Amino acid sequence: MNPKRILLTKPSKNYKQYIHLMITETSSDLHILNIVKGRLTLRKKTTNAVYQQYPMEEALYQLEQLSLEYQAKGYIEEPESILDAIMIPEDRVLDKAKWHYEGDFPEDLTKDAAYTATGMFITWLIKNNWFSEEIEQQFATEIEKVKKKQLTGAEFYRKCLDGVFSTQELADEIKPFVNEYLNIQKDIYAAEDYVHTFQGVGLTFYHVANTWENYDLIEPVIEQRFKEFHSVYE
């Protein structure tokens, strides 16, 4: 590696902490030591930079000392190419209630039943604080009610999201998992986990009652999928 540039990372549960040390040469006798800190996920890099000026030899010394200091804290040196591998998440619509009630929908049910399955997943997101800061602030009252079981995720889906669920409302860190788990082509959540969990509970997929007792059945299934997904990248 270029001794004037060092990337150090330390794995955490859902992301990597990183320190990127770089020396920028200038036309003067002073050089700039760039100390960039942040977090890395598969789809996002956060950045917080500090710049310090030193004579060239002092800049190199400070870079080496900082590298040793962070390695003593558990950081490891990695190639800078891992920064180039980060992909920006593409926001996508994952579900719309009308896709269900305007399709092959049981005549004996109201439209509310079209919100139940995705609503249970939304409950899990709310309980784990995976919505974006904007959504958390805009619907703080409703989110608190879901956490206190005074409002279901399906009701939140209908009232606050207007029956349209997309990754745009989510924190970037959770988007890779959600895009994989609720991918329409793979349909892991709905066609596999949801159907298997509630097999025999109702006449159809849509007959599963929107109750907290039913949510308690699907929650550990989602949790297990989440752990399996992230175990690959830890």
C-alpha positions in Angstrom: 0.0 0.0 0.0 1.0 3.6 -0.5 2.5 4.7 2.8 0.8 8.1 2.3 -2.6 6.5 2.2 -3.9 3.9 4.7 -7.4 2.5 5.2 -8.2 0.9 8.5 -11.5 -0.9 9.4 -13.1 -2.5 12.4 -16.2 -4.7 12.0 -19.3 -3.9 14.1 -22.7 -5.7 14.1 -24.2 -4.2 11.0 -21.4 -2.1 9.5 -17.6 -1.5 9.5 -16.1 1.5 11.2 -13.3 2.9 9.1 -10.4 5.4 9.4 -8.9 6.6 6.1 -5.6 8.4 6.5 -4.2 10.3 3.5 -1.5 12.9 2.9 -2.1 15.5 0.3 1.0 17.3 -1.0 0.8 21.0 -1.5 3.1 23.5 -3.2 4.2 24.9 0.2 6.4 23.2 2.8 3.3 22.1 4.7 1.3 19.0 3.7 -2.2 18.1 4.6 -3.0 15.0 6.7 -6.6 14.0 6.0 -8.2 11.9 8.7 -11.6 10.6 7.4 -13.8 8.6 9.8 -17.1 6.9 9.2 -19.1 3.8 8.7 -19.2 1.3 5.8 -22.0 -0.9 4.7 -22.6 -2.7 1.4 -24.6 0.3 0.2 -23.4 3.3 2.1 -20.4 5.2 3.3 -20.7 8.0 5.9 -17.9 10.5 6.2 -16.5 12.9 8.8 -13.2 14.5 7.8 -10.6 16.4 9.7 -7.6 18.1 8.1 -4.3 18.9 9.7 -1.2 20.6 8.3 2.4 19.4 9.0 5.8 19.5 7.3 6.2 16.4 5.1 8.2 14.3 7.6 5.9 15.2 10.5 2.8 14.4 8.4 4.2 10.9 7.6 5.0 10.4 11.3 1.6 11.4 12.4 0.0 9.1 9.8 2.1 6.2 11.0 1.3 6.9 14.7 -2.4 7.2 14.1 -2.3 3.9 12.2 -0.6 2.2 15.1 -3.0 3.8 17.6 -6.1 2.5 15.7 -4.6 -0.9 15.1 -4.1 -1.2 18.9 -7.9 -0.6 19.2 -8.7 -3.6 16.9 -8.6 -1.9 13.5 -7.0 -3.8 10.6 -5.5 -2.5 7.4 -7.4 -3.1 4.2 -7.1 -2.2 0.5 -8.7 1.1 -0.5 -10.5 -0.7 -3.3 -13.2 -1.8 -0.8 -14.4 1.8 -0.8 -15.1 1.5 -4.6 -17.2 -1.6 -4.1 -19.8 0.2 -2.1 -23.0 0.5 -4.1 -25.5 3.3 -3.7 -28.9 1.8 -2.8 -31.7 2.1 -5.3 -35.0 3.1 -3.8 -37.8 0.9 -5.0 -41.5 0.3 -4.3 -41.8 -3.0 -2.6 -45.5 -3.2 -2.1 -48.8 -1.4 -2.6 -52.0 -2.4 -0.9 -53.9 -1.8 -4.1 -51.9 -4.5 -5.9 -53.7 -6.8 -3.6 -57.3 -5.5 -3.3 -57.5 -4.7 -7.0 -56.3 -8.2 -7.8 -57.4 -11.7 -6.9 -58.8 -10.6 -3.5 -61.4 -12.5 -1.4 -64.8 -11.0 -1.7 -65.6 -11.6 2.0 -62.8 -9.3 3.2 -62.5 -5.5 3.4 -59.6 -3.7 1.9 -58.0 -3.5 5.3 -56.8 -7.1 4.9 -54.6 -6.1 2.1 -52.4 -4.2 4.5 -51.8 -7.0 7.1 -48.8 -9.0 5.7 -46.6 -6.0 4.8 -47.9 -4.2 7.9 -46.4 -6.9 10.1 -43.0 -6.4 8.5 -43.4 -2.6 9.0 -44.1 -3.3 12.7 -40.7 -5.1 12.9 -39.0 -2.1 11.2 -40.6 0.4 13.6 -39.7 -1.7 16.7 -36.1 -1.8 15.5 -35.9 1.9 14.5 -35.2 1.2 10.9 -37.2 4.1 9.3 -35.5 7.2 8.2 -35.0 10.2 10.4 -37.6 12.1 8.4 -40.3 9.4 8.9 -39.4 9.1 12.5 -39.9 12.8 13.0 -42.9 13.2 10.8 -44.8 10.3 12.4 -43.3 10.3 15.9 -46.7 9.9 17.6 -47.8 7.1 15.4 -44.5 5.3 15.7 -44.7 5.5 19.5 -48.2 4.0 19.4 -47.0 1.1 17.3 -44.2 0.4 19.8 -46.8 0.5 22.7 -49.1 -1.8 20.7 -51.8 0.9 20.5 -51.5 1.0 16.7 -50.7 -1.9 14.3 -48.1 -1.7 11.6 -50.9 -2.4 9.1 -52.7 0.7 10.4 -49.5 2.7 10.1 -49.0 1.4 6.6 -52.5 2.6 5.6 -52.7 5.9 7.5 -49.1 7.2 7.3 -47.7 5.6 4.1 -50.9 5.7 2.1 -50.6 2.0 1.3 -47.3 2.4 -0.5 -44.2 0.8 1.0 -40.8 1.6 -0.5 -37.2 1.7 0.6 -37.3 5.5 0.3 -38.7 5.8 3.8 -36.0 3.6 5.4 -32.6 4.1 6.9 -29.9 3.3 4.3 -28.4 0.6 6.6 -31.4 -1.6 6.4 -32.1 -1.3 2.7 -29.9 -4.1 1.5 -31.8 -6.6 3.7 -35.2 -5.3 2.9 -34.5 -5.2 -0.9 -33.4 -8.8 -0.7 -36.1 -10.1 1.7 -39.1 -8.3 0.0 -37.8 -8.7 -3.5 -40.9 -9.3 -5.6 -39.1 -11.8 -7.8 -37.8 -13.9 -4.9 -40.7 -13.3 -2.6 -39.0 -14.7 0.5 -41.0 -12.9 3.1 -44.5 -13.3 1.6 -44.4 -16.5 -0.3 -42.1 -18.4 2.1 -42.0 -17.1 5.7 -45.4 -15.5 6.0 -47.3 -18.4 4.3 -45.3 -21.0 6.3 -45.8 -19.2 9.6 -49.6 -18.8 9.2 -50.3 -22.1 7.3 -53.7 -23.2 8.3 -54.5 -20.0 10.2 -57.0 -18.6 7.6 -58.7 -19.6 4.4 -56.1 -17.6 2.3 -53.0 -15.5 2.7 -55.4 -12.5 3.3 -57.4 -14.1 6.0 -54.6 -13.9 8.6 -55.9 -11.6 11.3 -54.2 -8.3 12.0 -53.5 -9.0 15.6 -50.5 -8.7 17.9 -50.7 -12.4 18.7 -50.1 -13.1 15.0 -47.3 -10.5 14.9 -45.6 -12.3 17.7 -45.5 -15.5 15.5 -43.8 -13.8 12.5 -41.4 -11.6 14.5 -38.8 -14.3 15.3 -38.9 -15.5 11.7 -38.0 -12.1 10.4 -35.3 -11.8 13.1 -33.7 -15.1 12.0 -33.7 -14.0 8.4 -32.1 -10.7 9.4 -29.3 -12.5 11.4 -28.7 -14.9 8.6 -28.4 -12.0 6.1 -25.9 -10.1 8.1 -23.8 -13.1 9.2 -22.5 -13.2 5.6 -21.0 -9.7 5.9 -19.8 -9.6 9.5 
